[in-house]
């Protein structure tokens, strides 16, 4: 529960801060990096739920809000109930190291993207599917 509480507090702090902007990403490079996400997630026209939910419109979407995705962990459902939104900042932190933010997520098997430019590029790519 500690990780969940830490995430919720960090998410609230990120939402409250108007400051720290992410570096601008390159959507074309992000498409290449997204290949690491593609085994579990789809995006774009015709995207469907796989192991993970489809990611169309994820930037700005409330956590755990895909109605037809039955595999959200209890922790992820709690984040959604708390109103946590996938802002660029929250996505950046999440894809850097999902296990650090939420220990019971099925994303815990994903090692994360430690490189900040890779994360910025993936987020730029995700934003093209709003």
Backbone bond lengths (Angstrom), bond angles and torsions (degrees), N, CA, C in turn:
res aa  C-N    CA-C-N  psi(-1)  N-CA   C-N-CA  omega(-1)  CA-C   N-CA-C  phi
1 X - - - 1.459 - - 1.522 110.57 -
2 X 1.327 117.09 -25.17 1.446 120.43 -179.46 1.529 111.46 -60.50
3 X 1.333 117.61 -44.37 1.465 120.72 179.62 1.520 110.73 -62.03
4 X 1.321 116.79 -41.65 1.458 120.78 178.57 1.522 109.84 -61.16
5 X 1.320 116.96 -46.58 1.457 120.76 179.78 1.523 110.36 -62.04
6 X 1.332 116.91 -43.36 1.453 120.60 178.54 1.517 110.44 -60.50
7 X 1.337 117.25 -44.49 1.462 120.21 179.03 1.516 110.81 -62.09
8 X 1.325 116.62 -46.93 1.464 120.06 -178.12 1.525 110.57 -60.57
9 X 1.323 117.28 -41.24 1.458 120.36 178.38 1.520 110.95 -67.14
10 X 1.333 116.70 -43.67 1.460 119.39 178.08 1.518 111.08 -62.43
11 X 1.333 116.45 -42.09 1.466 120.33 179.16 1.523 110.41 -61.58
12 X 1.322 116.54 -42.92 1.461 120.53 179.38 1.532 110.54 -64.15
13 X 1.323 116.52 -41.29 1.458 120.09 178.48 1.519 111.02 -65.47
14 X 1.329 117.18 -42.40 1.455 120.43 178.63 1.521 110.79 -62.07
15 X 1.318 116.33 -41.42 1.466 119.97 -179.10 1.522 110.93 -66.87
16 X 1.318 116.44 -33.99 1.454 120.70 -177.16 1.528 112.35 -78.14
17 X 1.308 116.86 -24.72 1.462 120.69 -177.28 1.521 109.99 -84.35
18 X 1.293 116.08 134.70 1.455 118.67 176.31 1.515 110.73 -94.78
19 X 1.318 117.28 -5.13 1.456 124.31 -172.27 1.503 116.71 -74.48
20 X 1.286 116.94 -112.63 1.458 129.46 -165.51 1.522 116.17 -31.91
21 X 1.294 114.26 95.92 1.462 119.18 176.74 1.522 108.88 -84.43
22 X 1.308 116.27 147.10 1.454 121.23 176.30 1.517 109.30 -77.87
23 X 1.314 114.81 154.17 1.454 118.93 173.63 1.533 108.05 -63.15
24 X 1.309 115.82 143.68 1.460 119.49 178.39 1.519 108.98 -66.13
25 X 1.315 115.51 132.58 1.453 120.33 -179.62 1.513 112.13 -98.04
26 X 1.312 115.15 169.11 1.454 123.96 178.35 1.530 107.61 -110.62
27 X 1.329 116.64 111.44 1.461 121.46 -175.34 1.525 112.50 -61.89
28 X 1.321 118.26 -34.63 1.473 120.44 178.59 1.523 110.81 -65.15
29 X 1.322 116.45 -43.54 1.469 119.68 176.14 1.525 109.86 -67.33
30 X 1.321 116.28 -34.98 1.462 120.92 178.27 1.510 112.37 -63.27
31 X 1.319 116.59 -33.76 1.466 120.66 177.26 1.529 109.58 -61.84
32 X 1.320 116.67 -40.21 1.471 121.01 177.93 1.531 110.80 -65.60
33 X 1.329 116.68 -45.36 1.472 120.76 -179.00 1.521 110.53 -67.19
34 X 1.337 116.84 -32.40 1.463 121.33 179.98 1.528 111.76 -59.18
35 X 1.309 117.72 -19.23 1.470 120.96 176.72 1.530 110.59 -55.16
36 X 1.329 117.39 -27.50 1.473 121.47 176.99 1.531 110.99 -72.16
37 X 1.305 117.43 -22.01 1.460 123.13 -179.20 1.533 111.94 -93.24
38 X 1.333 115.23 -25.37 1.462 122.16 -171.63 1.527 115.79 -60.88
39 X 1.333 120.95 -25.29 1.464 117.53 176.45 1.537 112.94 -61.52
40 X 1.327 116.75 -24.30 1.469 120.19 -177.07 1.527 114.00 -116.56
41 X 1.337 118.11 -23.22 1.458 121.69 -173.79 1.520 111.53 -126.78
42 X 1.330 115.51 142.40 1.467 121.91 172.00 1.518 108.79 -111.82
43 X 1.317 114.72 155.35 1.462 121.47 175.89 1.522 108.04 -150.18
44 X 1.319 115.96 151.61 1.454 120.49 178.38 1.521 111.61 104.13
45 X 1.319 115.65 -178.64 1.472 120.03 -179.75 1.530 110.26 -56.31
46 X 1.306 115.69 133.80 1.455 120.77 179.03 1.519 114.95 77.71
47 X 1.329 117.64 7.01 1.467 120.69 -179.64 1.522 109.84 -60.25
48 X 1.310 114.84 141.66 1.460 121.57 179.36 1.519 109.22 -132.72
49 X 1.304 114.72 166.57 1.448 120.71 176.05 1.520 109.21 -72.71
50 X 1.325 116.25 132.97 1.459 122.23 174.19 1.525 106.75 -114.52
51 X 1.319 116.65 -127.01 1.462 120.68 172.55 1.522 108.60 -66.73
52 X 1.330 115.62 -38.98 1.454 122.27 176.08 1.515 109.95 -112.02
53 X 1.331 117.14 165.84 1.474 119.83 -179.02 1.527 111.49 -68.62
54 X 1.326 115.78 155.48 1.465 119.44 174.12 1.528 108.03 -65.80
55 X 1.323 116.05 153.41 1.463 119.75 -170.15 1.522 114.99 -111.87
56 X 1.323 118.92 12.64 1.465 119.64 174.47 1.527 108.60 -60.59
57 X 1.320 115.60 130.24 1.462 120.15 177.34 1.509 115.07 72.07
58 X 1.318 118.47 17.19 1.464 119.93 -176.20 1.532 112.38 -66.04
59 X 1.324 118.11 -35.16 1.463 119.63 179.90 1.527 107.76 -69.73
60 X 1.316 115.60 116.33 1.460 121.87 -177.87 1.520 113.86 95.63
61 X 1.320 117.30 -1.90 1.462 121.70 -179.44 1.526 110.46 -89.53
62 X 1.324 115.88 146.13 1.466 121.30 176.19 1.527 108.86 -68.02
63 X 1.306 116.68 142.24 1.463 122.06 177.84 1.523 109.74 -59.35
64 X 1.318 115.80 145.16 1.472 123.58 175.26 1.531 112.63 57.10
65 X 1.324 117.29 41.28 1.462 119.34 -174.58 1.530 114.88 -112.18
66 X 1.319 118.49 7.51 1.466 120.09 175.12 1.523 107.02 -81.47
67 X 1.304 116.16 112.74 1.471 121.77 -172.85 1.523 113.38 -61.80
68 X 1.317 118.07 -36.44 1.460 119.82 -175.79 1.529 113.47 -92.98
69 X 1.323 117.25 17.95 1.467 120.98 178.42 1.528 108.78 -107.42
70 X 1.326 117.76 104.87 1.465 121.28 -173.01 1.528 115.35 -86.74
71 X 1.330 118.51 -2.87 1.463 119.56 -170.53 1.522 115.33 -103.96
72 X 1.333 117.63 18.88 1.462 118.26 175.38 1.523 108.99 -62.81
73 X 1.321 116.00 138.39 1.465 120.10 175.60 1.527 109.10 -71.46
74 X 1.308 115.55 164.67 1.467 119.88 177.30 1.521 110.30 -58.80
75 X 1.320 116.44 -41.82 1.459 120.42 179.32 1.513 112.79 -61.66
76 X 1.330 116.93 -43.01 1.466 120.50 179.24 1.523 110.63 -66.44
77 X 1.327 117.28 -40.59 1.470 119.75 176.82 1.530 110.38 -62.26
78 X 1.323 116.44 -37.17 1.462 119.93 177.97 1.523 110.53 -64.51
79 X 1.342 117.02 -42.11 1.467 119.65 177.36 1.527 110.36 -59.05
80 X 1.325 116.22 -43.14 1.459 119.76 177.50 1.517 111.73 -61.04
81 X 1.333 116.09 -43.23 1.469 120.51 179.48 1.528 111.36 -64.77
82 X 1.337 116.64 -29.94 1.459 120.61 177.51 1.527 112.45 -78.11
83 X 1.332 115.92 -6.97 1.465 120.00 178.59 1.512 114.69 85.77
84 X 1.341 117.81 16.72 1.461 120.50 178.40 1.524 108.80 -64.74
85 X 1.314 116.03 131.30 1.458 123.43 -178.17 1.524 108.83 -112.69
86 X 1.327 115.95 143.06 1.456 121.07 178.26 1.527 109.70 -79.86
87 X 1.323 114.95 76.39 1.457 120.93 172.01 1.529 107.55 -72.83
88 X 1.301 117.16 169.01 1.464 120.02 176.13 1.531 110.35 -58.13
89 X 1.312 116.37 -41.12 1.463 120.67 -179.11 1.528 111.18 -65.28
90 X 1.331 117.17 -43.76 1.464 120.28 179.38 1.528 110.94 -67.45
91 X 1.317 117.60 -39.64 1.461 120.15 176.83 1.525 110.81 -63.37
92 X 1.318 116.54 -41.39 1.461 120.46 178.96 1.532 110.71 -57.98
93 X 1.302 115.81 -48.01 1.461 120.20 179.98 1.531 110.87 -65.84
94 X 1.319 117.19 -40.88 1.464 122.29 -178.59 1.528 111.34 -63.35
95 X 1.327 117.27 -50.76 1.461 118.14 -175.93 1.526 112.85 -77.33
96 X 1.329 117.13 -12.30 1.466 119.51 173.36 1.527 110.34 -66.41
97 X 1.344 116.63 -41.83 1.466 120.74 -178.55 1.528 109.11 -166.69
98 X 1.318 117.81 86.39 1.467 120.69 -177.70 1.531 113.48 -56.49
99 X 1.333 117.85 -38.07 1.471 121.25 -178.84 1.522 111.77 -62.71
100 X 1.307 116.70 -31.31 1.463 120.28 -179.77 1.524 111.08 -69.82
101 X 1.319 116.09 -30.06 1.453 119.70 -175.70 1.518 114.03 -91.49
102 X 1.327 116.59 -33.91 1.462 119.38 -175.44 1.530 108.20 -151.10
103 X 1.317 115.91 104.46 1.463 119.83 -171.35 1.512 114.14 -68.20
104 X 1.320 119.44 -25.37 1.467 119.37 -175.38 1.522 113.82 -98.20
105 X 1.303 118.53 10.29 1.459 120.85 -178.66 1.520 110.94 -77.32
106 X 1.322 115.89 147.51 1.460 119.52 174.12 1.528 110.75 -67.73
107 X 1.307 117.83 -14.77 1.464 121.53 174.28 1.521 111.15 -72.50
108 X 1.324 117.00 -5.57 1.460 120.97 179.29 1.516 113.46 -60.52
109 X 1.328 117.77 -19.96 1.458 120.41 178.08 1.530 111.44 -80.93
110 X 1.320 117.41 -16.04 1.463 122.12 178.43 1.520 108.55 -82.53
111 X 1.331 118.20 125.42 1.468 119.87 -176.35 1.524 114.43 -70.93
112 X 1.310 117.76 -11.68 1.452 121.06 -178.99 1.519 111.64 92.17
113 X 1.302 114.79 173.12 1.466 122.07 176.78 1.525 107.14 -116.32
114 X 1.323 118.24 98.03 1.463 119.96 -175.94 1.533 114.48 -69.90
115 X 1.336 117.18 -22.63 1.452 120.62 -177.19 1.537 110.94 -81.26
116 X 1.322 116.38 120.20 1.469 121.44 -176.58 1.528 112.09 -60.79
117 X 1.324 118.17 -35.87 1.464 119.00 -179.77 1.531 110.70 -70.33
118 X 1.342 118.24 -35.25 1.463 120.21 174.39 1.525 110.71 -60.85
119 X 1.336 115.81 -43.46 1.467 119.46 179.91 1.528 111.06 -64.64
120 X 1.318 117.08 -44.46 1.466 120.66 179.00 1.526 110.50 -61.26
121 X 1.324 116.63 -39.15 1.464 120.43 179.43 1.531 111.45 -67.69
122 X 1.322 117.57 -42.09 1.467 120.66 178.05 1.523 110.11 -63.46
123 X 1.311 117.19 -43.17 1.466 120.51 179.57 1.531 110.06 -63.43
124 X 1.331 117.52 -40.35 1.467 120.33 176.21 1.528 110.26 -61.16
125 X 1.319 116.65 -39.61 1.473 120.88 177.62 1.528 110.51 -65.49
126 X 1.333 116.95 -46.02 1.468 120.24 179.04 1.530 111.00 -57.97
127 X 1.325 116.79 -38.19 1.468 121.21 -178.27 1.518 112.65 -65.55
128 X 1.335 117.58 -18.81 1.470 118.86 178.77 1.529 111.37 -75.57
129 X 1.320 117.66 -6.82 1.477 122.45 -179.47 1.521 111.56 -116.58
130 X 1.317 116.57 44.64 1.456 121.18 179.40 1.509 109.27 -84.43
